[in-house]
């Protein structure tokens, strides 16, 4: 099962995912760590497409081996989300703007997500894990 945790920088993607991944016994790929491994800090449209492809490659590998995998990254456009092709999409819609104006300009709010989180609580990750297990395991 391929899970995308997406949202603007600073929305809590990493915070949520580091707590959710162990509850699902999932592999976890964080965008910043993947960019660091690739030494690719290009945030142009082409750079963001490359990042989506990298995240998809890691996620598809894990999924092909029967594992849950969570990738947390901005995934700012409809095309990057379509390319990633998540089984489950979690949108952290907890902030309306981030500190990066270029990201604010290109970010397209998704129209179809499985989970839409608009505010934080101490049980978001627990409730999400429970629901995913109920529906998909």
N, C-alpha and C positions, 0 to 999 in steps of 0.2 A: 504494500500500500504506500503510495507516494503522496506525502503531505507537504503542501506549500503554506508556510506562515509568512504572510506578506504585509507590508505597510510602510509608511514613511520612516526614514531614519529617526530614531528616538521614540518610536511608538511602543517599544517593548517586545519586539520580535525575539531577540536573543534571550531576554529575561524569561519570557514564556517558554521558549523552546528548551532551554536548559533544565527546566522543571518538568516539562511534558515528556521529553524523550525517555527518561528512565521509567516513567509510568507505562509507556508503551513498549519498552525494551527496543527502542528504535535507534537506528543509525542517525547521526545528526551532522549536517553540513551547514556551516555558518558562512555567509557571504564574505565577510571580512577575512576569515581564515582561508577560504578558497581563493580569493583575490590575492592574498599574501603568497600562497603557494605558487600561483601563476605569475606573480610579480606583475600584475596587470591592474593598474589604478586608473584606467581610462573610463570615464563616465560619460563619454559621448554616446550617441544612439548605438553606434557600432560596438562600442565597449560594453554597453549594457546587454546587447544581443549576444556577444561572446560569453558574458557571465551567465546569461540564461542557458546557453548551450552547455557550459561547464557544469552548472548545477543539475541540469537534466541528465547529463552523462553519468554523474555520480549516483543520482537518484534511480535512474533506470537500471544501473548495475545492482544496486541493493535490492530493488524490487524483483529483478530477475532471479535473485537468490532467495526469494520468499520472505524478505524482511520488510518490516516497517521502516520507512526513512522519512525524516523531516528535514526540509531545506528552509532556512529562514533567510530571506533576502527581499529587497524592496520590490522587485518585479513590477516596475512602474507603469508598464503599458499593456494594453490588450494583447499585442503581438508577443511580448515576452512571456506573458501568462499562457497564451495559446501554445507557444513553443514548449514551455515546461510541461504542460499537459498533466496537471495534478489530478490525483484521484479525489483528494480532499483539499479544499482551499479555506484557510483561516485568514481573515482580514482583520488586522489590528488597526482599527479606526479610532485611535485614542487621542490623536493630535490632528489638527487641520493644516498645519504648516510645519516644515522642518527647518533646520538652520542652513540647508543647501538650496539656494534659489533655483539652480538648474534643475534639481529634482522636483521642486514644487511646480515648476513650469510644465514638466512633461508628465507628471503623475496623473494617471487616469484612474479614477475610482472604479473598482470592478462592479459589474452589474449582476454577477451571479457568483455567490460564494456559499460555502456550506456552513461556515460559522463566521459571524460578524460580531467582533468584540469592540464595544464602544467605551467601556470603562474598566478599570482594574479592580479586582478584589483578590483576596488571598486564596480563592478557590478556583480561579479561572482554569488553571492547568488540571486540577483534579476533576472538575466537571467536564472539561473537554476530553480528557482521557477516558472517563467513564462512558461518555456518550459515543466516542469512537469505538470503544470495545463492544458496546451494546449493538451498534449498527453494522460494524464491519468485521468482527472477529467471530 
